[in-house]
Amino acid sequence: MQGKKTFVRESSGLIREIDAKDAFSMNFSYLGPAAGVAYPLTFAVALAGASWIISGVIAALLMLPVAIMYYYLSKIIPRSAGDYIYISRTLGPRIGFIQAISNIFIFASGVPILAQLELPLVLEPSLQILGITFHDPSLISFASNFAFCSESSPIFFGTTLLIIGLVTLVTIVRTKIFARIITTLTAVQIIGTLGMIVGLALVGSSYPAIFTKVSESFGGPGYSSLSPSATYTINPVQTLVLMSAIAAFLFLYNNAPTYFGGEIKKAEKSLFSGIIISYIITAILSVILIYELQYFVGEGFYDYTSSMGWSSSSGGIPIATTSLLAYVAVPFLNNVPLIVLIVAGAITWYLPYSIIDLAIPSRTLFAIAFDWLAPSFFTKVSEKFRTPIYSTLFIVALAVVFDVLEIYLGFSESAMTTIIVFMLYQYFTAAISAIVISKKKLYGVKDNKLAILGGISAFAVVFPAILMITYAVICKAFSSVVFVNLPLNIGIIVGVPIVSIALYEVVRKIREKQGIDLSLTFKEIPPE
């Protein structure tokens, strides 16, 4: 009887409870304009000739076709697990399984990384900012527990576990509640981001004078002594490399709602809001923020102080310069309402992202189990919450393991490795799937629009990776930023497809002995 079943069940057990605003919120938080801008600008120190604003505009335009491609794919095949379904049904189960394993690995190891980044990039400067604003030195001193140098301390590790626990609770609750929490956090993030943008716009060219006044009140140096006097000359190559970093670490993450396609109400309308509208708004806010940081805060000042700090032996503002949060807050330390708004918005930079990072691989694990490629108990849907409970808890367990490995055992997955794995095994293969669907006129597609989008998208995701890798080979300063523990990370990039194919063959033989023909499964789209 079991051998006659194409799928584990005749229906997924998931229900449609995500609406247009929830889908928008998922993708907006997945992109994350403030956090998404902050991270690639850490590379700017090694790219002194890059124009930030030109890089940001080109990056936003480059990745727009990828977002449009995903909108069309998700509209044609609105099923949970997104890329895995598109790829496995057009390029075959082996390629689909590579995507699934890479997805589970990257996201499961990424959740603790996000929890770890939340502490030095958000919590540490937030506590310091609040300590100054409310004249509470204890907040400033306590913030040191969350610095990068305190990573192995019990407080730091315990806080990352607390964040993972909170993220887990949100992920396993009913999909409707999960979506509403994401939407609420995203609303706070949008308001906080707008507060930063408007605040910097009001300060404008007065930023150097305001910074000097604040810094000197703490016995620190003035703006001019922290900003190189040399005039920047735009270097086209370095501008393109920074563009690649912004594209890869910000605008590439434009497909979160596709992983929940089977749980979205009025899919076509909601996915348009969730993918296209959220991308456009994120791009606009990101480009404005990049412009303000380059021309108001100052490119040279930001580059120098982000790596060297802004304190001297005589004193300085007691806020860590590890995050753009510090730069945005300095002019408003006496403005309690705005500071609270900016800090509240910053706290949501990584939290909703972490929730989505946990939910996505849980849907992927659920999907491969539904296709008989993983133990069938991973398809268990909680009767109370209507979420894939066992899949989620398994990903949580993996995340905790990676948290320990990353903090205490030296497991160091570089940012570049994550990007290469994403680009090669997910975004690029999804683009090829789009081309195949269009050329073969599958699933009701009747024109070549999707093939054109797929071709452009394939270029858009591969070009930045090639450019960054090439420049890293040429420039040691850039290489030291993007490559960490090179042998381990090369092993991850090469090992993911090898392990995936080997594991697939093992599973296929096991299912054959059970009388299950996997070739039949991948000829059909999974049921809702």
Summary of the structure (lengths in Angstrom):
residues: 528
radius of gyration: 23.2
end to end distance: 21.7
largest distance: 78.9
contacts: 1967
relative contact order: 0.20
helix: 76%
strand: 1%
